Amino acid sequence: MTSNVEAWIALTATADHSEDEIKILAAELGVTAGDIVAGTGFTIYLACTLEQMYGAFTVNWRWQ
């Protein structure tokens, strides 16, 4: 069995950031999925290229 996982920052406003802020900040955030266990689960990793980042972001994902 093979699992295909995708993860990305959603362009959805949160309590910490407006949709416009997220459009700008999303370019500085790297989202990847790893530690995939077929039929069980996976881990989403988020990396930031900026020295200072704060707040909540919404991450969308798809698992096939």
Secondary structure, 3 states (H helix, E strand, C coil): CCCCEEEEECCCCCCCCCHHHHHHHHHHEEEEEEEEECCCEEEEEEEECCCCCCCCCCEEEEEC
